Amino acid sequence: MKSIIQNINKTFDHRIRLGIMSILMVNEEADFNTLKELLGVTDGNLASHIKALENESYIRIEKQFIGKKPNTKYAATLEGKNAFRQHLEALEKLIHKT
């Protein structure tokens, strides 16, 4: 018998990673400061969760300079979008099952 929580993705268990992916699902991309402001987190906290998503290949990182200031943008990869959709579908099934 299949477990009802089988498709819940542990990578998205943390609220900050869930927030990052939610933002990137509805926006083509977002820069570091935008994510930080929207999620209300510190630089270090955001950076560690971004790294976790990057390690899973769920987000793509693009670094550039705007004038003399560094700017880092993030976007969800196709793999990340698919994994996140499956995670949300699993949560919906769990909610409707109970």
Stockholm file with secondary structure:
# STOCKHOLM 1.0

chainA/1-98         MKSIIQNINKTFDHRIRLGIMSILMVNEEADFNTLKELLGVTDGNLASHIKALENESYIRIEKQFIGKKPNTKYAATLEGKNAFRQHLEALEKLIHKT
#=GR chainA/1-98 SS CCCTTTTCCGGGCSHHHHHHHHHHHHSSCEEHHHHHHHHTCCHHHHHHHHHHHHHTTCEEEEEEEETTEEEEEEEECHHHHHHHHHHHHHHHHHHHHC
#=GC SS_cons        CCCTTTTCCGGGCSHHHHHHHHHHHHSSCEEHHHHHHHHTCCHHHHHHHHHHHHHTTCEEEEEEEETTEEEEEEEECHHHHHHHHHHHHHHHHHHHHC
//
